[in-house]
Amino acid sequence: MARVVVEVMLKPEILDPQGQAIVGAAHRLGFPHVGAVRQGKRFEIELDGEPDEARLAEIRRMAETLLANPVIEDFELRFD
């Protein structure tokens, strides 16, 4: 059984209000050296059998249509 990790992040040009809120909270809690935070999502997908090109293409299509909003988010696939 293989595991594919899909990491989804906002595109760099998109403002991240959650990340900005984390920076503010970090400063208030005594972490003054935090300069910036980008918040994202991580999905761990277990595949039956070994991953091949067809299965990876299927996961990529799933990420494009279900897990990420391609207008404002980028995603990356990797094996874990």
PDB file with SEQRES, HELIX, SHEET and CRYST1 records, atoms N, CA, C and O in Angstrom:
SEQRES   1 A   80  MET ALA ARG VAL VAL VAL GLU VAL MET LEU LYS PRO GLU          
SEQRES   2 A   80  ILE LEU ASP PRO GLN GLY GLN ALA ILE VAL GLY ALA ALA          
SEQRES   3 A   80  HIS ARG LEU GLY PHE PRO HIS VAL GLY ALA VAL ARG GLN          
SEQRES   4 A   80  GLY LYS ARG PHE GLU ILE GLU LEU ASP GLY GLU PRO ASP          
SEQRES   5 A   80  GLU ALA ARG LEU ALA GLU ILE ARG ARG MET ALA GLU THR          
SEQRES   6 A   80  LEU LEU ALA ASN PRO VAL ILE GLU ASP PHE GLU LEU ARG          
SEQRES   7 A   80  PHE ASP                                                      
HELIX    1 AA1 PRO A   17  ARG A   28  1                                  12    
HELIX    2 AA2 GLU A   53  MET A   62  1                                  10    
HELIX    3 AA3 ALA A   63  LEU A   67  3                                   5    
SHEET    1 AA1 3 GLY A  40  LEU A  47  0                                        
SHEET    2 AA1 3 ALA A   2  LEU A  10 -1                                        
SHEET    3 AA1 3 GLU A  73  PHE A  79 -1                                        
CRYST1    1.000    1.000    1.000  90.00  90.00  90.00 P 1           1          
ATOM      1  N   MET A   1       0.850  -1.175   0.000  1.00  0.00           N  
ATOM      2  CA  MET A   1       0.000   0.000   0.000  1.00  0.00           C  
ATOM      3  C   MET A   1       0.894   1.236   0.000  1.00  0.00           C  
ATOM      4  O   MET A   1       1.857   1.310   0.764  1.00  0.00           O  
ATOM      5  N   ALA A   2       0.582   2.186  -0.841  1.00  0.00           N  
ATOM      6  CA  ALA A   2       1.356   3.417  -0.957  1.00  0.00           C  
ATOM      7  C   ALA A   2       0.543   4.588  -0.413  1.00  0.00           C  
ATOM      8  O   ALA A   2      -0.688   4.556  -0.387  1.00  0.00           O  
ATOM      9  N   ARG A   3       1.248   5.603   0.012  1.00  0.00           N  
ATOM     10  CA  ARG A   3       0.590   6.812   0.501  1.00  0.00           C  
ATOM     11  C   ARG A   3       1.087   7.994  -0.317  1.00  0.00           C  
ATOM     12  O   ARG A   3       2.290   8.192  -0.487  1.00  0.00           O  
ATOM     13  N   VAL A   4       0.134   8.776  -0.820  1.00  0.00           N  
ATOM     14  CA  VAL A   4       0.441  10.005  -1.537  1.00  0.00           C  
ATOM     15  C   VAL A   4      -0.011  11.165  -0.669  1.00  0.00           C  
ATOM     16  O   VAL A   4      -1.128  11.164  -0.151  1.00  0.00           O  
ATOM     17  N   VAL A   5       0.851  12.147  -0.513  1.00  0.00           N  
ATOM     18  CA  VAL A   5       0.514  13.345   0.243  1.00  0.00           C  
ATOM     19  C   VAL A   5       0.256  14.470  -0.747  1.00  0.00           C  
ATOM     20  O   VAL A   5       1.059  14.728  -1.644  1.00  0.00           O  
ATOM     21  N   VAL A   6      -0.874  15.131  -0.567  1.00  0.00           N  
ATOM     22  CA  VAL A   6      -1.210  16.299  -1.381  1.00  0.00           C  
ATOM     23  C   VAL A   6      -1.171  17.499  -0.442  1.00  0.00           C  
ATOM     24  O   VAL A   6      -1.933  17.579   0.522  1.00  0.00           O  
ATOM     25  N   GLU A   7      -0.276  18.423  -0.739  1.00  0.00           N  
ATOM     26  CA  GLU A   7      -0.180  19.653   0.050  1.00  0.00           C  
ATOM     27  C   GLU A   7      -0.737  20.799  -0.777  1.00  0.00           C  
ATOM     28  O   GLU A   7      -0.311  21.021  -1.911  1.00  0.00           O  
ATOM     29  N   VAL A   8      -1.686  21.521  -0.210  1.00  0.00           N  
ATOM     30  CA  VAL A   8      -2.371  22.611  -0.896  1.00  0.00           C  
ATOM     31  C   VAL A   8      -2.039  23.912  -0.169  1.00  0.00           C  
ATOM     32  O   VAL A   8      -2.189  24.014   1.049  1.00  0.00           O  
ATOM     33  N   MET A   9      -1.589  24.896  -0.933  1.00  0.00           N  
ATOM     34  CA  MET A   9      -1.260  26.208  -0.369  1.00  0.00           C  
ATOM     35  C   MET A   9      -1.873  27.286  -1.249  1.00  0.00           C  
ATOM     36  O   MET A   9      -2.052  27.107  -2.453  1.00  0.00           O  
ATOM     37  N   LEU A  10      -2.189  28.409  -0.617  1.00  0.00           N  
ATOM     38  CA  LEU A  10      -2.631  29.559  -1.397  1.00  0.00           C  
ATOM     39  C   LEU A  10      -1.493  30.002  -2.304  1.00  0.00           C  
ATOM     40  O   LEU A  10      -0.324  29.909  -1.931  1.00  0.00           O  
ATOM     41  N   LYS A  11      -1.834  30.483  -3.491  1.00  0.00           N  
ATOM     42  CA  LYS A  11      -0.816  31.022  -4.382  1.00  0.00           C  
ATOM     43  C   LYS A  11      -0.152  32.218  -3.708  1.00  0.00           C  
ATOM     44  O   LYS A  11      -0.793  32.914  -2.921  1.00  0.00           O  
ATOM     45  N   PRO A  12       1.117  32.467  -4.004  1.00  0.00           N  
ATOM     46  CA  PRO A  12       1.852  33.545  -3.320  1.00  0.00           C  
ATOM     47  C   PRO A  12       1.196  34.921  -3.428  1.00  0.00           C  
ATOM     48  O   PRO A  12       1.325  35.735  -2.514  1.00  0.00           O  
ATOM     49  N   GLU A  13       0.497  35.191  -4.529  1.00  0.00           N  
ATOM     50  CA  GLU A  13      -0.106  36.509  -4.710  1.00  0.00           C  
ATOM     51  C   GLU A  13      -1.441  36.672  -3.979  1.00  0.00           C  
ATOM     52  O   GLU A  13      -2.007  37.765  -3.964  1.00  0.00           O  
ATOM     53  N   ILE A  14      -1.945  35.599  -3.377  1.00  0.00           N  
ATOM     54  CA  ILE A  14      -3.215  35.639  -2.653  1.00  0.00           C  
ATOM     55  C   ILE A  14      -2.940  35.938  -1.175  1.00  0.00           C  
ATOM     56  O   ILE A  14      -2.101  35.289  -0.550  1.00  0.00           O  
ATOM     57  N   LEU A  15      -3.648  36.917  -0.629  1.00  0.00           N  
ATOM     58  CA  LEU A  15      -3.493  37.236   0.792  1.00  0.00           C  
ATOM     59  C   LEU A  15      -3.961  36.058   1.643  1.00  0.00           C  
ATOM     60  O   LEU A  15      -4.894  35.343   1.277  1.00  0.00           O  
ATOM     61  N   ASP A  16      -3.299  35.867   2.783  1.00  0.00           N  
ATOM     62  CA  ASP A  16      -3.610  34.759   3.685  1.00  0.00           C  
ATOM     63  C   ASP A  16      -4.019  35.335   5.047  1.00  0.00           C  
ATOM     64  O   ASP A  16      -3.168  35.497   5.922  1.00  0.00           O  
ATOM     65  N   PRO A  17      -5.305  35.645   5.239  1.00  0.00           N  
ATOM     66  CA  PRO A  17      -5.725  36.243   6.507  1.00  0.00           C  
ATOM     67  C   PRO A  17      -5.501  35.325   7.711  1.00  0.00           C  
ATOM     68  O   PRO A  17      -5.231  35.807   8.811  1.00  0.00           O  
ATOM     69  N   GLN A  18      -5.610  34.002   7.513  1.00  0.00           N  
ATOM     70  CA  GLN A  18      -5.347  33.095   8.633  1.00  0.00           C  
ATOM     71  C   GLN A  18      -3.876  33.141   9.021  1.00  0.00           C  
ATOM     72  O   GLN A  18      -3.544  33.136  10.207  1.00  0.00           O  
ATOM     73  N   GLY A  19      -3.010  33.184   8.045  1.00  0.00           N  
ATOM     74  CA  GLY A  19      -1.581  33.296   8.325  1.00  0.00           C  
ATOM     75  C   GLY A  19      -1.265  34.594   9.053  1.00  0.00           C  
ATOM     76  O   GLY A  19      -0.465  34.603   9.988  1.00  0.00           O  
ATOM     77  N   GLN A  20      -1.889  35.690   8.629  1.00  0.00           N  
ATOM     78  CA  GLN A  20      -1.674  36.969   9.292  1.00  0.00           C  
ATOM     79  C   GLN A  20      -2.172  36.934  10.735  1.00  0.00           C  
ATOM     80  O   GLN A  20      -1.535  37.502  11.623  1.00  0.00           O  
ATOM     81  N   ALA A  21      -3.303  36.274  10.976  1.00  0.00           N  
ATOM     82  CA  ALA A  21      -3.824  36.148  12.340  1.00  0.00           C  
ATOM     83  C   ALA A  21      -2.874  35.330  13.208  1.00  0.00           C  
ATOM     84  O   ALA A  21      -2.698  35.634  14.388  1.00  0.00           O  
ATOM     85  N   ILE A  22      -2.266  34.301  12.640  1.00  0.00           N  
ATOM     86  CA  ILE A  22      -1.303  33.484  13.388  1.00  0.00           C  
ATOM     87  C   ILE A  22      -0.091  34.312  13.763  1.00  0.00           C  
ATOM     88  O   ILE A  22       0.409  34.199  14.882  1.00  0.00           O  
ATOM     89  N   VAL A  23       0.395  35.148  12.844  1.00  0.00           N  
ATOM     90  CA  VAL A  23       1.539  36.013  13.153  1.00  0.00           C  
ATOM     91  C   VAL A  23       1.195  36.945  14.308  1.00  0.00           C  
ATOM     92  O   VAL A  23       1.988  37.110  15.235  1.00  0.00           O  
ATOM     93  N   GLY A  24       0.020  37.551  14.253  1.00  0.00           N  
ATOM     94  CA  GLY A  24      -0.386  38.448  15.348  1.00  0.00           C  
ATOM     95  C   GLY A  24      -0.471  37.720  16.675  1.00  0.00           C  
ATOM     96  O   GLY A  24      -0.012  38.233  17.695  1.00  0.00           O  
ATOM     97  N   ALA A  25      -1.052  36.534  16.674  1.00  0.00           N  
ATOM     98  CA  ALA A  25      -1.160  35.750  17.908  1.00  0.00           C  
ATOM     99  C   ALA A  25       0.217  35.321  18.395  1.00  0.00           C  
ATOM    100  O   ALA A  25       0.476  35.330  19.598  1.00  0.00           O  
ATOM    101  N   ALA A  26       1.093  34.950  17.488  1.00  0.00           N  
ATOM    102  CA  ALA A  26       2.448  34.545  17.880  1.00  0.00           C  
ATOM    103  C   ALA A  26       3.165  35.688  18.585  1.00  0.00           C  
ATOM    104  O   ALA A  26       3.827  35.477  19.601  1.00  0.00           O  
ATOM    105  N   HIS A  27       3.037  36.888  18.052  1.00  0.00           N  
ATOM    106  CA  HIS A  27       3.684  38.042  18.688  1.00  0.00           C  
ATOM    107  C   HIS A  27       3.107  38.302  20.080  1.00  0.00           C  
ATOM    108  O   HIS A  27       3.846  38.581  21.023  1.00  0.00           O  
ATOM    109  N   ARG A  28       1.801  38.211  20.198  1.00  0.00           N  
ATOM    110  CA  ARG A  28       1.162  38.431  21.501  1.00  0.00           C  
ATOM    111  C   ARG A  28       1.556  37.366  22.522  1.00  0.00           C  
ATOM    112  O   ARG A  28       1.589  37.636  23.722  1.00  0.00           O  
ATOM    113  N   LEU A  29       1.853  36.164  22.047  1.00  0.00           N  
ATOM    114  CA  LEU A  29       2.203  35.061  22.941  1.00  0.00           C  
ATOM    115  C   LEU A  29       3.705  34.960  23.206  1.00  0.00           C  
ATOM    116  O   LEU A  29       4.164  33.997  23.820  1.00  0.00           O  
ATOM    117  N   GLY A  30       4.455  35.930  22.754  1.00  0.00           N  
ATOM    118  CA  GLY A  30       5.869  35.953  23.073  1.00  0.00           C  
ATOM    119  C   GLY A  30       6.786  35.335  22.036  1.00  0.00           C  
ATOM    120  O   GLY A  30       7.895  34.917  22.369  1.00  0.00           O  
ATOM    121  N   PHE A  31       6.356  35.266  20.805  1.00  0.00           N  
ATOM    122  CA  PHE A  31       7.196  34.765  19.712  1.00  0.00           C  
ATOM    123  C   PHE A  31       7.444  35.917  18.733  1.00  0.00           C  
ATOM    124  O   PHE A  31       6.884  35.929  17.637  1.00  0.00           O  
ATOM    125  N   PRO A  32       8.273  36.876  19.121  1.00  0.00           N  
ATOM    126  CA  PRO A  32       8.407  38.108  18.336  1.00  0.00           C  
ATOM    127  C   PRO A  32       9.154  37.946  17.010  1.00  0.00           C  
ATOM    128  O   PRO A  32       9.089  38.838  16.165  1.00  0.00           O  
ATOM    129  N   HIS A  33       9.843  36.860  16.814  1.00  0.00           N  
ATOM    130  CA  HIS A  33      10.668  36.711  15.617  1.00  0.00           C  
ATOM    131  C   HIS A  33       9.929  36.048  14.454  1.00  0.00           C  
ATOM    132  O   HIS A  33      10.525  35.800  13.405  1.00  0.00           O  
ATOM    133  N   VAL A  34       8.643  35.760  14.629  1.00  0.00           N  
ATOM    134  CA  VAL A  34       7.853  35.189  13.535  1.00  0.00           C  
ATOM    135  C   VAL A  34       7.545  36.319  12.558  1.00  0.00           C  
ATOM    136  O   VAL A  34       6.890  37.299  12.913  1.00  0.00           O  
ATOM    137  N   GLY A  35       8.026  36.171  11.322  1.00  0.00           N  
ATOM    138  CA  GLY A  35       7.842  37.232  10.341  1.00  0.00           C  
ATOM    139  C   GLY A  35       6.617  37.037   9.462  1.00  0.00           C  
ATOM    140  O   GLY A  35       5.906  37.998   9.167  1.00  0.00           O  
ATOM    141  N   ALA A  36       6.363  35.801   9.038  1.00  0.00           N  
ATOM    142  CA  ALA A  36       5.230  35.532   8.163  1.00  0.00           C  
ATOM    143  C   ALA A  36       4.826  34.071   8.312  1.00  0.00           C  
ATOM    144  O   ALA A  36       5.651  33.210   8.617  1.00  0.00           O  
ATOM    145  N   VAL A  37       3.546  33.810   8.090  1.00  0.00           N  
ATOM    146  CA  VAL A  37       3.011  32.447   8.133  1.00  0.00           C  
ATOM    147  C   VAL A  37       2.068  32.294   6.946  1.00  0.00           C  
ATOM    148  O   VAL A  37       1.256  33.179   6.673  1.00  0.00           O  
ATOM    149  N   ARG A  38       2.175  31.177   6.247  1.00  0.00           N  
ATOM    150  CA  ARG A  38       1.220  30.801   5.205  1.00  0.00           C  
ATOM    151  C   ARG A  38       0.566  29.511   5.669  1.00  0.00           C  
ATOM    152  O   ARG A  38       1.258  28.531   5.944  1.00  0.00           O  
ATOM    153  N   GLN A  39      -0.729  29.498   5.757  1.00  0.00           N  
ATOM    154  CA  GLN A  39      -1.472  28.345   6.243  1.00  0.00           C  
ATOM    155  C   GLN A  39      -1.982  27.554   5.051  1.00  0.00           C  
ATOM    156  O   GLN A  39      -2.426  28.138   4.063  1.00  0.00           O  
ATOM    157  N   GLY A  40      -1.922  26.217   5.135  1.00  0.00           N  
ATOM    158  CA  GLY A  40      -2.366  25.380   4.035  1.00  0.00           C  
ATOM    159  C   GLY A  40      -3.089  24.133   4.522  1.00  0.00           C  
ATOM    160  O   GLY A  40      -3.467  24.025   5.688  1.00  0.00           O  
ATOM    161  N   LYS A  41      -3.271  23.197   3.600  1.00  0.00           N  
ATOM    162  CA  LYS A  41      -3.959  21.937   3.900  1.00  0.00           C  
ATOM    163  C   LYS A  41      -3.072  20.780   3.471  1.00  0.00           C  
ATOM    164  O   LYS A  41      -2.313  20.894   2.508  1.00  0.00           O  
ATOM    165  N   ARG A  42      -3.168  19.669   4.186  1.00  0.00           N  
ATOM    166  CA  ARG A  42      -2.423  18.456   3.857  1.00  0.00           C  
ATOM    167  C   ARG A  42      -3.408  17.298   3.821  1.00  0.00           C  
ATOM    168  O   ARG A  42      -4.199  17.117   4.747  1.00  0.00           O  
ATOM    169  N   PHE A  43      -3.357  16.517   2.752  1.00  0.00           N  
ATOM    170  CA  PHE A  43      -4.202  15.341   2.596  1.00  0.00           C  
ATOM    171  C   PHE A  43      -3.299  14.128   2.424  1.00  0.00           C  
ATOM    172  O   PHE A  43      -2.370  14.158   1.616  1.00  0.00           O  
ATOM    173  N   GLU A  44      -3.558  13.071   3.168  1.00  0.00           N  
ATOM    174  CA  GLU A  44      -2.830  11.812   3.031  1.00  0.00           C  
ATOM    175  C   GLU A  44      -3.781  10.794   2.411  1.00  0.00           C  
ATOM    176  O   GLU A  44      -4.827  10.483   2.980  1.00  0.00           O  
ATOM    177  N   ILE A  45      -3.412  10.279   1.246  1.00  0.00           N  
ATOM    178  CA  ILE A  45      -4.272   9.376   0.485  1.00  0.00           C  
ATOM    179  C   ILE A  45      -3.571   8.038   0.354  1.00  0.00           C  
ATOM    180  O   ILE A  45      -2.468   7.964  -0.189  1.00  0.00           O  
ATOM    181  N   GLU A  46      -4.197   6.987   0.843  1.00  0.00           N  
ATOM    182  CA  GLU A  46      -3.627   5.647   0.717  1.00  0.00           C  
ATOM    183  C   GLU A  46      -4.169   4.986  -0.537  1.00  0.00           C  
ATOM    184  O   GLU A  46      -5.373   5.008  -0.791  1.00  0.00           O  
ATOM    185  N   LEU A  47      -3.272   4.398  -1.319  1.00  0.00           N  
ATOM    186  CA  LEU A  47      -3.628   3.723  -2.558  1.00  0.00           C  
ATOM    187  C   LEU A  47      -3.518   2.220  -2.371  1.00  0.00           C  
ATOM    188  O   LEU A  47      -2.619   1.738  -1.682  1.00  0.00           O  
ATOM    189  N   ASP A  48      -4.419   1.493  -2.977  1.00  0.00           N  
ATOM    190  CA  ASP A  48      -4.301   0.036  -3.005  1.00  0.00           C  
ATOM    191  C   ASP A  48      -3.220  -0.319  -4.015  1.00  0.00           C  
ATOM    192  O   ASP A  48      -3.263   0.139  -5.157  1.00  0.00           O  
ATOM    193  N   GLY A  49      -2.261  -1.123  -3.607  1.00  0.00           N  
ATOM    194  CA  GLY A  49      -1.192  -1.520  -4.510  1.00  0.00           C  
ATOM    195  C   GLY A  49      -0.159  -0.422  -4.684  1.00  0.00           C  
ATOM    196  O   GLY A  49      -0.150   0.576  -3.963  1.00  0.00           O  
ATOM    197  N   GLU A  50       0.705  -0.635  -5.658  1.00  0.00           N  
ATOM    198  CA  GLU A  50       1.780   0.317  -5.921  1.00  0.00           C  
ATOM    199  C   GLU A  50       1.284   1.440  -6.829  1.00  0.00           C  
ATOM    200  O   GLU A  50       0.463   1.215  -7.717  1.00  0.00           O  
ATOM    201  N   PRO A  51       1.790   2.647  -6.598  1.00  0.00           N  
ATOM    202  CA  PRO A  51       1.364   3.751  -7.463  1.00  0.00           C  
ATOM    203  C   PRO A  51       1.979   3.619  -8.854  1.00  0.00           C  
ATOM    204  O   PRO A  51       3.167   3.327  -8.993  1.00  0.00           O  
ATOM    205  N   ASP A  52       1.169   3.834  -9.866  1.00  0.00           N  
ATOM    206  CA  ASP A  52       1.672   3.875 -11.238  1.00  0.00           C  
ATOM    207  C   ASP A  52       1.209   5.202 -11.844  1.00  0.00           C  
ATOM    208  O   ASP A  52       0.531   5.991 -11.187  1.00  0.00           O  
ATOM    209  N   GLU A  53       1.577   5.434 -13.080  1.00  0.00           N  
ATOM    210  CA  GLU A  53       1.252   6.715 -13.712  1.00  0.00           C  
ATOM    211  C   GLU A  53      -0.253   6.965 -13.776  1.00  0.00           C  
ATOM    212  O   GLU A  53      -0.699   8.098 -13.597  1.00  0.00           O  
ATOM    213  N   ALA A  54      -1.030   5.927 -14.027  1.00  0.00           N  
ATOM    214  CA  ALA A  54      -2.490   6.093 -14.117  1.00  0.00           C  
ATOM    215  C   ALA A  54      -3.081   6.499 -12.764  1.00  0.00           C  
ATOM    216  O   ALA A  54      -3.937   7.381 -12.692  1.00  0.00           O  
ATOM    217  N   ARG A  55      -2.621   5.851 -11.699  1.00  0.00           N  
ATOM    218  CA  ARG A  55      -3.140   6.205 -10.364  1.00  0.00           C  
ATOM    219  C   ARG A  55      -2.706   7.603  -9.952  1.00  0.00           C  
ATOM    220  O   ARG A  55      -3.489   8.346  -9.359  1.00  0.00           O  
ATOM    221  N   LEU A  56      -1.473   7.968 -10.259  1.00  0.00           N  
ATOM    222  CA  LEU A  56      -1.013   9.315  -9.921  1.00  0.00           C  
ATOM    223  C   LEU A  56      -1.771  10.371 -10.720  1.00  0.00           C  
ATOM    224  O   LEU A  56      -2.077  11.443 -10.199  1.00  0.00           O  
ATOM    225  N   ALA A  57      -2.074  10.074 -11.974  1.00  0.00           N  
ATOM    226  CA  ALA A  57      -2.876  11.002 -12.772  1.00  0.00           C  
ATOM    227  C   ALA A  57      -4.269  11.151 -12.167  1.00  0.00           C  
ATOM    228  O   ALA A  57      -4.841  12.241 -12.173  1.00  0.00           O  
ATOM    229  N   GLU A  58      -4.809  10.059 -11.648  1.00  0.00           N  
ATOM    230  CA  GLU A  58      -6.123  10.102 -10.995  1.00  0.00           C  
ATOM    231  C   GLU A  58      -6.073  10.980  -9.741  1.00  0.00           C  
ATOM    232  O   GLU A  58      -6.971  11.792  -9.516  1.00  0.00           O  
ATOM    233  N   ILE A  59      -5.035  10.821  -8.932  1.00  0.00           N  
ATOM    234  CA  ILE A  59      -4.884  11.655  -7.728  1.00  0.00           C  
ATOM    235  C   ILE A  59      -4.698  13.116  -8.121  1.00  0.00           C  
ATOM    236  O   ILE A  59      -5.248  14.006  -7.472  1.00  0.00           O  
ATOM    237  N   ARG A  60      -3.930  13.367  -9.173  1.00  0.00           N  
ATOM    238  CA  ARG A  60      -3.737  14.746  -9.643  1.00  0.00           C  
ATOM    239  C   ARG A  60      -5.071  15.365 -10.079  1.00  0.00           C  
ATOM    240  O   ARG A  60      -5.348  16.521  -9.760  1.00  0.00           O  
ATOM    241  N   ARG A  61      -5.893  14.605 -10.803  1.00  0.00           N  
ATOM    242  CA  ARG A  61      -7.219  15.097 -11.202  1.00  0.00           C  
ATOM    243  C   ARG A  61      -8.089  15.356  -9.972  1.00  0.00           C  
ATOM    244  O   ARG A  61      -8.820  16.344  -9.920  1.00  0.00           O  
ATOM    245  N   MET A  62      -8.005  14.460  -8.982  1.00  0.00           N  
ATOM    246  CA  MET A  62      -8.773  14.648  -7.755  1.00  0.00           C  
ATOM    247  C   MET A  62      -8.341  15.920  -7.037  1.00  0.00           C  
ATOM    248  O   MET A  62      -9.181  16.674  -6.546  1.00  0.00           O  
ATOM    249  N   ALA A  63      -7.038  16.160  -6.977  1.00  0.00           N  
ATOM    250  CA  ALA A  63      -6.535  17.375  -6.322  1.00  0.00           C  
ATOM    251  C   ALA A  63      -7.018  18.625  -7.050  1.00  0.00           C  
ATOM    252  O   ALA A  63      -7.399  19.610  -6.418  1.00  0.00           O  
ATOM    253  N   GLU A  64      -7.001  18.583  -8.379  1.00  0.00           N  
ATOM    254  CA  GLU A  64      -7.431  19.737  -9.176  1.00  0.00           C  
ATOM    255  C   GLU A  64      -8.919  20.037  -9.043  1.00  0.00           C  
ATOM    256  O   GLU A  64      -9.323  21.198  -9.107  1.00  0.00           O  
ATOM    257  N   THR A  65      -9.740  19.002  -8.858  1.00  0.00           N  
ATOM    258  CA  THR A  65     -11.190  19.202  -8.865  1.00  0.00           C  
ATOM    259  C   THR A  65     -11.837  19.170  -7.492  1.00  0.00           C  
ATOM    260  O   THR A  65     -12.913  19.739  -7.306  1.00  0.00           O  
ATOM    261  N   LEU A  66     -11.203  18.513  -6.526  1.00  0.00           N  
ATOM    262  CA  LEU A  66     -11.837  18.319  -5.219  1.00  0.00           C  
ATOM    263  C   LEU A  66     -11.054  18.940  -4.069  1.00  0.00           C  
ATOM    264  O   LEU A  66     -11.646  19.577  -3.197  1.00  0.00           O  
ATOM    265  N   LEU A  67      -9.753  18.768  -4.052  1.00  0.00           N  
ATOM    266  CA  LEU A  67      -8.953  19.163  -2.891  1.00  0.00           C  
ATOM    267  C   LEU A  67      -8.468  20.600  -2.944  1.00  0.00           C  
ATOM    268  O   LEU A  67      -8.287  21.224  -1.899  1.00  0.00           O  
ATOM    269  N   ALA A  68      -8.256  21.139  -4.135  1.00  0.00           N  
ATOM    270  CA  ALA A  68      -7.717  22.495  -4.276  1.00  0.00           C  
ATOM    271  C   ALA A  68      -8.606  23.316  -5.197  1.00  0.00           C  
ATOM    272  O   ALA A  68      -9.283  22.785  -6.077  1.00  0.00           O  
ATOM    273  N   ASN A  69      -8.584  24.606  -4.973  1.00  0.00           N  
ATOM    274  CA  ASN A  69      -9.229  25.554  -5.882  1.00  0.00           C  
ATOM    275  C   ASN A  69      -8.119  26.115  -6.767  1.00  0.00           C  
ATOM    276  O   ASN A  69      -7.368  26.981  -6.318  1.00  0.00           O  
ATOM    277  N   PRO A  70      -7.995  25.651  -8.004  1.00  0.00           N  
ATOM    278  CA  PRO A  70      -6.852  26.038  -8.825  1.00  0.00           C  
ATOM    279  C   PRO A  70      -6.787  27.525  -9.163  1.00  0.00           C  
ATOM    280  O   PRO A  70      -5.755  27.994  -9.641  1.00  0.00           O  
ATOM    281  N   VAL A  71      -7.849  28.270  -8.931  1.00  0.00           N  
ATOM    282  CA  VAL A  71      -7.821  29.706  -9.176  1.00  0.00           C  
ATOM    283  C   VAL A  71      -6.949  30.403  -8.137  1.00  0.00           C  
ATOM    284  O   VAL A  71      -6.220  31.339  -8.465  1.00  0.00           O  
ATOM    285  N   ILE A  72      -7.022  29.949  -6.873  1.00  0.00           N  
ATOM    286  CA  ILE A  72      -6.292  30.636  -5.804  1.00  0.00           C  
ATOM    287  C   ILE A  72      -5.277  29.746  -5.085  1.00  0.00           C  
ATOM    288  O   ILE A  72      -4.514  30.237  -4.254  1.00  0.00           O  
ATOM    289  N   GLU A  73      -5.257  28.442  -5.392  1.00  0.00           N  
ATOM    290  CA  GLU A  73      -4.370  27.526  -4.673  1.00  0.00           C  
ATOM    291  C   GLU A  73      -3.487  26.731  -5.634  1.00  0.00           C  
ATOM    292  O   GLU A  73      -3.873  26.429  -6.763  1.00  0.00           O  
ATOM    293  N   ASP A  74      -2.300  26.406  -5.151  1.00  0.00           N  
ATOM    294  CA  ASP A  74      -1.399  25.472  -5.824  1.00  0.00           C  
ATOM    295  C   ASP A  74      -1.373  24.196  -4.999  1.00  0.00           C  
ATOM    296  O   ASP A  74      -1.672  24.216  -3.805  1.00  0.00           O  
ATOM    297  N   PHE A  75      -1.014  23.083  -5.637  1.00  0.00           N  
ATOM    298  CA  PHE A  75      -0.872  21.845  -4.876  1.00  0.00           C  
ATOM    299  C   PHE A  75       0.356  21.102  -5.351  1.00  0.00           C  
ATOM    300  O   PHE A  75       0.861  21.316  -6.453  1.00  0.00           O  
ATOM    301  N   GLU A  76       0.820  20.220  -4.481  1.00  0.00           N  
ATOM    302  CA  GLU A  76       1.995  19.404  -4.760  1.00  0.00           C  
ATOM    303  C   GLU A  76       1.723  17.981  -4.306  1.00  0.00           C  
ATOM    304  O   GLU A  76       1.168  17.769  -3.227  1.00  0.00           O  
ATOM    305  N   LEU A  77       2.105  17.011  -5.111  1.00  0.00           N  
ATOM    306  CA  LEU A  77       1.982  15.597  -4.765  1.00  0.00           C  
ATOM    307  C   LEU A  77       3.352  15.063  -4.384  1.00  0.00           C  
ATOM    308  O   LEU A  77       4.364  15.439  -4.977  1.00  0.00           O  
ATOM    309  N   ARG A  78       3.377  14.187  -3.393  1.00  0.00           N  
ATOM    310  CA  ARG A  78       4.625  13.493  -3.063  1.00  0.00           C  
ATOM    311  C   ARG A  78       4.294  12.193  -2.355  1.00  0.00           C  
ATOM    312  O   ARG A  78       3.210  12.030  -1.796  1.00  0.00           O  
ATOM    313  N   PHE A  79       5.242  11.274  -2.386  1.00  0.00           N  
ATOM    314  CA  PHE A  79       5.069  10.014  -1.679  1.00  0.00           C  
ATOM    315  C   PHE A  79       5.565  10.159  -0.259  1.00  0.00           C  
ATOM    316  O   PHE A  79       6.558  10.840  -0.001  1.00  0.00           O  
ATOM    317  N   ASP A  80       4.871   9.517   0.655  1.00  0.00           N  
ATOM    318  CA  ASP A  80       5.256   9.581   2.063  1.00  0.00           C  
ATOM    319  C   ASP A  80       5.715   8.215   2.513  1.00  0.00           C  
ATOM    320  O   ASP A  80       6.088   8.040   3.673  1.00  0.00           O  
TER     321      ASP A  80                                                      
END                                                                             
